[in-house]
Amino acid sequence: MYGLSDADRAIQATARAFADDLIPHEEHAEAHGGEPPEGVAAAFRRRALEQGLFATNMPVSVGGRGCTSLQQVLVQEQAGRVTNALAWVLATPPAWWPEVASEPALERWLRPTVRGELTECYAITEERAGSDVSELATTARREGDEYVLNGTKWHVTSYNEADYAFVQAVLTDGPHAGEHVLVVVDIPTPGMEVVRTPAYSHTFAHHHPVVRLTDVRVPVGHLVGGEGDGMRFAHEWFRFERLMVAARCLGAADRLVEETGRFAQERVVGGRPLAERQLVQAMLADSVTELFAARSMVYEVARSVDAGADRTVLHARCSMAKLYASEMAGRVADRCVQVFGGRGYMRENVAERFYRELRVERIWEGASELQRVIVAEQLAKRGLRALV
């Protein structure tokens, strides 16, 4: 089904087995601030590397797996079946970096990251610059052979786990004043500090702190690409990550439908299984129908990436995939909580955890409203036939 090749099915099966083995650790993580039992994360990280499930998006030239976009989706879909971000060990470093990385950057950060020795995070979002990163207020001032960074970043996901951060800032001087730069900042670095670490709806070991940069000095050699390239890399990242968000939403919905369907078969009310009650049947039928539609869309978008479709067209298609898949998964989670009843409101229940965790998929990497704007603008510019 879905026209998968033997290689596609093989990596899908490997990723599914990986996820199946992580699932038993979810309840422990939920009860311990997102942390699995001691040694589990490290063991699964090693396994991901050994089984070729780590850095699937990175080219072979830098030590990555060099998988197709469809295969990357297949792996991340299985990662999405696991709650509490336990499957984030199936990491995907920035695939746009090898093309522009200097040799020192390759050796210092990129290759070690692909080998699983280092972890990155992104310091882009700000209090008043979320989905629209063009509103960034963090500045980069050139002083000799250094950039001096000042500003405050919000929602710096995985900062507590990271060895370095990509910081996006606005140049204050020089020929590219007003344009964006992306620079690598080691963690820790003098002047870079956590202001606070808010509590979020989900229970992840990966924190999302507010981080302040005060006169943070970064060598010019830490610049990614050239001055003025910051937005280009942001767009590259968003395109990729929106597709991966969509893939993980497929996995979440798949597991929800599977577990809720099993429960509905077993739970007897008034002498009959819930699965024989038409109102419950309708919720399950709607969920599996939407999952089928979303999966077909996401796989097709991945194939269009592999086929080398125009980048602006891909920008719209990835937005469509994220928009539909994330909203679909949210609807599925809501229905599944309802079918489970009181059980669905208990944190030990998979539907309860996904109900909280999936909500953010409609917000980060660009809110649903922004995805609609992107799609509508490309429709106006290029016409229906170019997009679908």
Summary of the structure (lengths in Angstrom):
residues: 388
radius of gyration: 21.4
end to end distance: 21.2
largest distance: 79.1
contacts: 1325
relative contact order: 0.11
helix: 56%
strand: 14%
